[in-house]
């Protein structure tokens, strides 16, 4: 049997805007977006939890949609805009994104490993459904795993952030269904 020579891994140039900053990187074609962000751009707030799209720790915003960056090739993000957890606060003003602030206010984290992915997923939920119910929040977060909490404070933080975003007042966090 004759041996087949496999050429070196093909490298591709990926041009992507991350958190408003344009980047051009040459990476192996099989590089995942999460590894481009963490290893090449040193944006380590996006976590790798499972590499199988189960946990949601790697959730980022790609052109306005929350995606799990462990299942997106970096080359698929070529020419697109990515927002990571590092890109949502306003450091010049010293303020957190409303979802981040709600997590702080509602004590919605413990170890914090899942928090960046949760925050990014919740941003998407609130953008799509500004006044979610508890059930809608739980359904939206079903693709994100937290191994430390019972999710109740995460749900409360989501409802808190939604109220802050809409300026609503009242016991929205007590609504069911």
Secondary structure, 3 states (H helix, E strand, C coil): CCCCCCCCCCEEEEEEEECCEEEEEEEECCCEHHHHHHHHCCCCCCCCCCCCCCCCCCEEEECCEEEEHHHCEHHHHCCCEEECHHHCCECCCCECCHHHHHHHHCCCCCCCCCHHHHHHHHHHHHHHCCCCCHHHHHHHHHHCCCCCCCCHHHHHHHHHHHHHHHCCCCCHHHCCC
